[in-house]
Amino acid sequence: MKEISDIWYSNVPHPKLVEYKKEQNWVRKSGDYFVFPGGGTQFKNGVQSYIDFIHKTLPAIKWGKNIRVILDVGCGVASFGGYLLDKDVITMSFAPKDEHEAQIQFALERGIPAILSVIGTQKLTFSDNAYDLIHCARCRVHWDGDGGKPLLELNRVLKPGGYFIWSATPVYRDDERDSKVWKSMVALTTSLCWKIVAKTVDSTGVGLVIYQKPSSYSCYKHRKEKLPPLCEQKTNQNASWYEPLSYCISRLPVDRMGNLLRWSTPWPQRLSSKPPSLPSEPDAEDIFIEDTKHWAALVSEVYLDGLAISLGRIRNVMDMNAGYGGFAAALIDQPLWVMNVVPIDAQDTLSIIFERGLIGVYHDWCESFNTYPRTYDLLHASFLFKNLKERCDTIDVAVEMDRILRPGGYLLVQDTMENIKKLNPVLRSLHWSTTLYQGQFLVGKKGFWRPSENDN
């Protein structure tokens, strides 16, 4: 799966970023298009050269094998994640809505996974120990702020043995300000038992440091000062949803027998391997295997053959009730990517999704999703409305679907006839076309109609 290098200017009419970043070659306007040449603040020789430089610096990083899921903090227009798609690496890029216009909107328009987010006062909406590698190139996050809580949050979502790549001026400049930040970072990473496995500067003078998170408690136990402390054992699921940042080191994951987990199976074997965090129930593995078989058959026999959906025009896909990620796994050979959403009122399966080498987030569908309008080509919802109808109105969820789906995009719903009969007229009122298939699948296609004053 390749990134999209050209996008229509009229889809994201934000020329301000072009002017502000023109010396950094992030994005250029060319006629009716935006073009992304692969430049950036830290990518003086281009993103591909930067990615090769990382591997040369630390050959233990094997793109698309032991490194499959990455978090790119403060991603800009997400060129780092885009260039890694060719290497079988899927990157969750995130950044806030900022003064340079909608960089995340640019990323999604290019067909690169991205989400609006910020490391501020609340935890990121990811499970613990999710990412193989986290990347930050001049991402403007003060990692030592608030006692180091932002870096503690990265430590929470980074898997044991995972890597953090920090490419920023404190790494390779020695002026007073940068030296102060570097010393603070050294103290903080030491307290977290992160070790520096590489630190270097390239031919352009840009440097990076690569840290590795410990995979055992040995270092934690031998710290002279037990600060930050280890977090208490968790008792609630979806624990990162609307939770404040905490001043503690998240505990290392264990399997059903209480043994520390090892590094994930290499990609692509990890997609179908037994996830270490499966529930402890005796039949959990059988349920997981059957779920995988179910989605493989359903996608092949019904979604791809039976339904009138052209995957050739689909790039950004969202599974609104992802379960174990079986729908995304069944589409793995298609030139698209899937944002797996685990609703907060459903079984907490997000760690399993990441263990399979897929990406996702927690969300409450009674609220808006953190993305720009018209950013997804296909929305998939399998029995989503069963729990939602007790807490929020079907109309509100339908309007949110309409907001994030592109004109011409598809909604694919599998649900009870009771829920489909409630949803269908709402979609029709928004001038969608809808088709019912086999009495349980509702296919909706969003049109180009928008309400006007005359519709009131």
FENRA-V406603 format. One record per residue. RES is the residue in one letter. OMEGA is omega as a letter, one per 20 degrees, with the letter a starting at -180 (none if undefined). NEAR is the number of other C-alpha atoms within 10 Angstrom. D_FIRST is the distance of its C-alpha to the first C-alpha in whole Angstrom. Layout:
RES,OMEGA,NEAR,D_FIRST / RES,OMEGA,NEAR,D_FIRST
//
This chain:
M,a,19,0 / K,r,16,4 / E,r,18,7 / I,a,17,10 / S,r,17,12 / D,r,18,15 / I,r,18,17 / W,r,16,20 / Y,a,17,23 / S,r,10,25 / N,a,13,22 / V,a,16,23 / P,a,13,26 / H,a,17,26 / P,a,15,28 / K,a,13,29 / L,r,18,26 / V,a,18,26 / E,a,13,30 / Y,a,12,30 / K,a,16,27 / K,r,14,28 / E,a,12,29 / Q,r,15,26 / N,r,18,23 / W,a,23,21 / V,r,25,21 / R,r,18,23 / K,a,16,24 / S,a,11,24 / G,a,9,26 / D,a,11,25 / Y,r,17,21 / F,r,24,20 / V,a,20,18 / F,a,22,17 / P,r,15,18 / G,r,23,17 / G,r,23,20 / G,a,26,22 / T,a,17,25 / Q,a,20,24 / F,a,21,22 / K,r,18,25 / N,a,14,23 / G,a,18,20 / V,a,21,17 / Q,r,15,16 / S,r,12,19 / Y,r,18,20 / I,r,16,17 / D,r,12,19 / F,r,16,22 / I,a,18,21 / H,r,13,21 / K,r,11,24 / T,a,19,26 / L,a,13,25 / P,r,11,24 / A,r,11,24 / I,a,17,20 / K,a,13,18 / W,r,20,14 / G,r,19,12 / K,r,17,16 / N,r,20,19 / I,a,23,16 / R,a,29,14 / V,a,25,15 / I,r,25,16 / L,r,25,18 / D,a,23,18 / V,a,25,22 / G,a,24,23 / C,a,25,19 / G,r,25,20 / V,r,29,18 / A,r,31,15 / S,r,26,14 / F,r,25,14 / G,a,25,12 / G,a,26,9 / Y,r,21,10 / L,r,22,9 / L,r,19,6 / D,a,14,6 / K,a,16,9 / D,r,17,8 / V,r,22,10 / I,a,26,10 / T,r,27,12 / M,r,23,15 / S,r,28,16 / F,r,24,20 / A,r,22,23 / P,r,19,26 / K,a,16,27 / D,a,9,29 / E,a,10,31 / H,a,15,28 / E,a,17,27 / A,a,21,24 / Q,r,25,21 / I,r,29,19 / Q,r,24,19 / F,a,26,18 / A,a,25,15 / L,r,23,14 / E,r,24,15 / R,a,26,12 / G,r,26,10 / I,r,30,10 / P,a,26,12 / A,a,29,16 / I,r,21,19 / L,r,18,23 / S,r,18,25 / V,r,16,27 / I,a,21,29 / G,a,15,33 / T,a,14,35 / Q,r,17,33 / K,r,23,30 / L,a,23,27 / T,r,19,26 / F,r,23,24 / S,r,26,26 / D,r,24,27 / N,a,22,26 / A,a,26,22 / Y,r,31,20 / D,a,25,20 / L,r,26,20 / I,a,24,21 / H,r,22,21 / C,r,18,23 / A,a,22,24 / R,a,18,27 / C,r,17,26 / R,r,10,30 / V,r,15,30 / H,a,15,34 / W,a,20,33 / D,a,19,37 / G,r,12,38 / D,r,13,40 / G,a,13,40 / G,a,20,37 / K,r,25,35 / P,r,23,32 / L,r,22,31 / L,r,23,33 / E,r,22,30 / L,r,21,27 / N,a,27,29 / R,a,24,29 / V,r,23,26 / L,a,25,25 / K,r,27,25 / P,a,24,28 / G,r,18,27 / G,a,25,24 / Y,r,26,24 / F,r,24,25 / I,a,19,24 / W,r,21,26 / S,a,22,26 / A,a,21,29 / T,r,20,33 / P,a,22,35 / V,a,20,33 / Y,r,19,34 / R,a,15,37 / D,r,12,40 / D,a,10,42 / E,a,9,44 / R,a,11,41 / D,r,16,38 / S,r,16,41 / K,r,12,42 / V,a,16,38 / W,r,19,37 / K,r,11,41 / S,r,16,40 / M,r,19,36 / V,a,15,38 / A,a,12,40 / L,a,20,38 / T,r,21,35 / T,r,14,38 / S,r,19,39 / L,a,25,36 / C,r,19,36 / W,r,21,33 / K,r,15,34 / I,r,16,32 / V,r,13,31 / A,r,14,30 / K,a,17,31 / T,r,16,31 / V,a,15,31 / D,a,14,29 / S,r,8,30 / T,a,10,30 / G,r,11,32 / V,a,19,29 / G,r,20,29 / L,r,24,28 / V,r,20,29 / I,r,22,27 / Y,r,22,29 / Q,r,21,28 / K,a,20,30 / P,r,20,32 / S,r,17,32 / S,a,16,36 / Y,a,12,38 / S,a,10,40 / C,a,14,40 / Y,a,19,41 / K,a,11,44 / H,r,10,45 / R,r,13,45 / K,r,8,48 / E,a,10,47 / K,r,12,45 / L,i,14,44 / P,r,18,41 / P,r,14,42 / L,r,16,40 / C,r,12,39 / E,r,10,41 / Q,r,8,40 / K,r,9,37 / T,a,6,39 / N,r,8,37 / Q,a,14,33 / N,a,23,31 / A,r,17,33 / S,a,18,31 / W,a,18,31 / Y,r,13,34 / E,r,13,35 / P,r,13,36 / L,a,18,35 / S,r,19,37 / Y,r,19,39 / C,a,19,38 / I,a,21,36 / S,a,21,34 / R,r,18,35 / L,a,18,33 / P,r,19,31 / V,r,13,33 / D,a,15,33 / R,r,14,35 / M,r,7,38 / G,r,8,38 / N,r,10,36 / L,a,15,34 / L,r,17,30 / R,r,15,29 / W,a,14,25 / S,r,21,22 / T,a,18,22 / P,r,17,19 / W,j,20,15 / P,a,16,15 / Q,a,13,18 / R,a,19,19 / L,a,22,17 / S,r,17,20 / S,r,15,22 / K,r,17,25 / P,a,21,25 / P,a,17,28 / S,r,17,29 / L,r,17,29 / P,a,14,33 / S,a,11,36 / E,a,8,37 / P,a,8,38 / D,a,9,35 / A,a,12,32 / E,r,15,30 / D,r,11,31 / I,r,12,30 / F,a,18,27 / I,r,14,26 / E,r,13,28 / D,r,16,25 / T,r,19,22 / K,a,13,24 / H,a,14,25 / W,r,19,21 / A,a,17,20 / A,a,12,23 / L,r,15,23 / V,a,19,19 / S,a,13,20 / E,a,12,23 / V,a,14,24 / Y,a,16,20 / L,a,14,19 / D,a,11,22 / G,a,13,25 / L,a,17,23 / A,r,12,23 / I,r,18,19 / S,a,10,17 / L,r,14,13 / G,a,9,12 / R,a,13,14 / I,a,18,12 / R,a,23,10 / N,a,24,12 / V,r,24,14 / M,r,22,17 / D,a,23,19 / M,r,23,22 / N,b,23,24 / A,a,26,21 / G,r,22,24 / Y,a,25,23 / G,a,29,19 / G,r,26,19 / F,r,24,18 / A,a,25,14 / A,a,20,15 / A,a,19,15 / L,a,17,12 / I,a,15,10 / D,r,10,9 / Q,a,13,8 / P,a,14,5 / L,r,21,7 / W,a,23,9 / V,r,26,12 / M,a,23,15 / N,a,27,18 / V,r,24,21 / V,r,27,24 / P,a,24,27 / I,r,17,30 / D,r,15,33 / A,r,17,31 / Q,a,12,30 / D,a,18,29 / T,a,23,26 / L,r,29,23 / S,r,23,24 / I,r,22,23 / I,r,27,20 / F,r,28,19 / E,r,27,21 / R,a,28,18 / G,r,28,15 / L,a,29,14 / I,r,29,15 / G,a,26,18 / V,r,24,22 / Y,r,25,25 / H,r,22,27 / D,a,15,30 / W,r,23,29 / C,r,16,33 / E,r,11,31 / S,r,15,29 / F,a,16,25 / N,r,13,24 / T,r,18,22 / Y,r,18,23 / P,r,15,24 / R,a,18,21 / T,r,25,18 / Y,a,26,17 / D,a,23,16 / L,r,26,17 / L,a,22,19 / H,a,21,20 / A,r,19,24 / S,r,18,25 / F,r,16,29 / L,a,20,29 / F,a,23,32 / K,a,12,34 / N,a,12,35 / L,a,18,34 / K,r,13,37 / E,a,9,39 / R,a,11,38 / C,a,14,37 / D,r,12,37 / T,a,17,35 / I,a,14,35 / D,r,15,34 / V,r,19,31 / A,r,15,30 / V,r,14,31 / E,r,16,28 / M,r,23,26 / D,a,22,27 / R,a,18,26 / I,r,21,23 / L,r,24,21 / R,r,20,21 / P,a,18,23 / G,r,14,22 / G,a,23,20 / Y,r,26,21 / L,r,23,23 / L,a,21,23 / V,r,23,26 / Q,a,20,27 / D,r,19,31 / T,r,15,34 / M,r,14,36 / E,a,10,38 / N,r,18,35 / I,r,19,34 / K,r,12,37 / K,a,12,37 / L,a,18,34 / N,a,19,34 / P,r,14,37 / V,r,16,35 / L,r,21,32 / R,r,14,34 / S,r,9,36 / L,r,17,33 / H,r,16,33 / W,r,22,30 / S,a,15,30 / T,r,18,30 / T,r,13,30 / L,a,16,31 / Y,r,13,30 / Q,r,8,32 / G,a,11,34 / Q,r,15,31 / F,r,21,28 / L,r,23,28 / V,r,21,26 / G,r,22,26 / K,a,23,25 / K,r,22,25 / G,a,16,27 / F,r,10,28 / W,r,10,32 / R,a,8,33 / P,r,9,36 / S,r,7,39 / E,a,5,42 / N,r,5,44 / D,a,6,42 / N,none,5,44
//
